[in-house]
Amino acid sequence: MKVFANIVKLLTALAAVAGAVYVIATYGEQIVAWAKKILASLPCPNCEEAEPVAEEAPVEEAAVEETVAEEAPVEEVPAEEVAEVVVEETEPVAEEADFAE
């Protein structure tokens, strides 16, 4: 009888874990959005003591253009060359007849 009870407890625990995984996989983004919304509405207990965070200075467009200019240029491949890619036949290819019953 103890074995049966232990099996039932184990199956119950596995079902609970599977249910939690399902709920998180299905509603994870909604849960995170809800949690962020709730946490943002809570008052900060140390806000009076903490120094205000300085906002980042706006990035000038000239600095961004210099950074982009320093990056290596990307080589563009013509569409004709892309279409002519040769596939080596090192692996067997399945045919429809292989799956017929």
C-alpha positions as a Markdown table, in Angstrom:
| # | Residue | x | y | z |
|---|---|---|---|---|
| 1 | Met | 0.0 | 0.0 | 0.0 |
| 2 | Lys | 2.9 | 2.4 | 0.7 |
| 3 | Val | 4.3 | 1.8 | -2.8 |
| 4 | Phe | 1.0 | 2.8 | -4.3 |
| 5 | Ala | 0.8 | 5.9 | -2.2 |
| 6 | Asn | 4.4 | 6.8 | -3.2 |
| 7 | Ile | 3.6 | 6.3 | -6.8 |
| 8 | Val | 0.5 | 8.6 | -6.5 |
| 9 | Lys | 2.6 | 11.3 | -4.8 |
| 10 | Leu | 5.2 | 11.1 | -7.5 |
| 11 | Leu | 2.7 | 11.3 | -10.3 |
| 12 | Thr | 1.0 | 14.2 | -8.5 |
| 13 | Ala | 4.3 | 16.1 | -8.3 |
| 14 | Leu | 5.1 | 15.4 | -11.9 |
| 15 | Ala | 1.6 | 16.6 | -13.0 |
| 16 | Ala | 2.1 | 19.8 | -10.9 |
| 17 | Val | 5.5 | 20.5 | -12.6 |
| 18 | Ala | 4.1 | 19.7 | -16.1 |
| 19 | Gly | 1.2 | 22.1 | -15.4 |
| 20 | Ala | 3.5 | 24.9 | -14.2 |
| 21 | Val | 5.7 | 24.4 | -17.3 |
| 22 | Tyr | 2.6 | 24.6 | -19.5 |
| 23 | Val | 1.3 | 27.7 | -17.9 |
| 24 | Ile | 4.7 | 29.5 | -18.1 |
| 25 | Ala | 5.2 | 28.5 | -21.7 |
| 26 | Thr | 1.7 | 29.6 | -22.7 |
| 27 | Tyr | 1.3 | 32.7 | -20.7 |
| 28 | Gly | 4.9 | 33.7 | -19.9 |
| 29 | Glu | 5.0 | 37.0 | -21.7 |
| 30 | Gln | 1.7 | 38.1 | -20.2 |
| 31 | Ile | 2.9 | 37.1 | -16.7 |
| 32 | Val | 6.1 | 39.1 | -17.2 |
| 33 | Ala | 4.2 | 42.2 | -18.5 |
| 34 | Trp | 1.8 | 42.0 | -15.5 |
| 35 | Ala | 4.6 | 41.6 | -13.0 |
| 36 | Lys | 6.5 | 44.6 | -14.5 |
| 37 | Lys | 3.3 | 46.7 | -14.3 |
| 38 | Ile | 2.7 | 45.7 | -10.7 |
| 39 | Leu | 6.4 | 46.3 | -9.7 |
| 40 | Ala | 6.4 | 49.7 | -11.4 |
| 41 | Ser | 3.3 | 50.8 | -9.4 |
| 42 | Leu | 4.9 | 49.9 | -6.0 |
| 43 | Pro | 6.6 | 52.6 | -4.0 |
| 44 | Cys | 10.3 | 52.4 | -3.6 |
| 45 | Pro | 11.2 | 52.2 | 0.1 |
| 46 | Asn | 14.7 | 53.6 | -0.5 |
| 47 | Cys | 13.8 | 56.3 | -3.0 |
| 48 | Glu | 14.3 | 59.2 | -0.6 |
| 49 | Glu | 17.8 | 57.9 | 0.3 |
| 50 | Ala | 18.9 | 57.0 | -3.2 |
| 51 | Glu | 20.4 | 59.6 | -5.6 |
| 52 | Pro | 18.4 | 60.2 | -8.7 |
| 53 | Val | 19.7 | 58.3 | -11.7 |
| 54 | Ala | 21.1 | 60.7 | -14.3 |
| 55 | Glu | 19.6 | 60.2 | -17.8 |
| 56 | Glu | 22.0 | 59.3 | -20.6 |
| 57 | Ala | 23.1 | 62.2 | -22.7 |
| 58 | Pro | 21.6 | 62.3 | -26.2 |
| 59 | Val | 23.9 | 60.8 | -28.8 |
| 60 | Glu | 25.0 | 63.2 | -31.5 |
| 61 | Glu | 24.3 | 62.1 | -35.0 |
| 62 | Ala | 27.9 | 62.9 | -36.0 |
| 63 | Ala | 29.2 | 60.4 | -33.5 |
| 64 | Val | 26.9 | 57.7 | -34.8 |
| 65 | Glu | 27.9 | 58.4 | -38.4 |
| 66 | Glu | 31.6 | 58.1 | -37.4 |
| 67 | Thr | 30.9 | 54.7 | -35.7 |
| 68 | Val | 29.1 | 53.5 | -38.8 |
| 69 | Ala | 31.9 | 54.7 | -41.1 |
| 70 | Glu | 34.5 | 52.8 | -39.0 |
| 71 | Glu | 32.7 | 49.4 | -39.5 |
| 72 | Ala | 33.9 | 47.1 | -42.2 |
| 73 | Pro | 31.8 | 47.4 | -45.4 |
| 74 | Val | 29.5 | 44.5 | -46.1 |
| 75 | Glu | 30.0 | 42.8 | -49.4 |
| 76 | Glu | 26.8 | 42.3 | -51.4 |
| 77 | Val | 26.5 | 39.1 | -53.4 |
| 78 | Pro | 24.6 | 39.3 | -56.7 |
| 79 | Ala | 21.4 | 37.2 | -56.8 |
| 80 | Glu | 22.7 | 35.2 | -59.7 |
| 81 | Glu | 25.6 | 33.9 | -57.5 |
| 82 | Val | 23.2 | 33.0 | -54.7 |
| 83 | Ala | 21.0 | 31.0 | -57.1 |
| 84 | Glu | 24.0 | 29.0 | -58.3 |
| 85 | Val | 24.9 | 27.5 | -55.0 |
| 86 | Val | 25.9 | 23.9 | -55.4 |
| 87 | Val | 24.8 | 21.4 | -52.8 |
| 88 | Glu | 27.1 | 18.4 | -52.3 |
| 89 | Glu | 25.2 | 15.1 | -52.1 |
| 90 | Thr | 27.1 | 13.6 | -49.2 |
| 91 | Glu | 23.9 | 12.8 | -47.3 |
| 92 | Pro | 21.2 | 10.5 | -48.7 |
| 93 | Val | 18.0 | 12.3 | -49.8 |
| 94 | Ala | 14.7 | 10.8 | -48.8 |
| 95 | Glu | 12.2 | 10.2 | -51.6 |
| 96 | Glu | 8.4 | 10.0 | -51.3 |
| 97 | Ala | 8.5 | 6.2 | -52.0 |
| 98 | Asp | 10.6 | 5.7 | -48.8 |
| 99 | Phe | 7.6 | 6.8 | -46.7 |
| 100 | Ala | 4.9 | 4.8 | -48.5 |
| 101 | Glu | 3.4 | 2.0 | -46.6 |
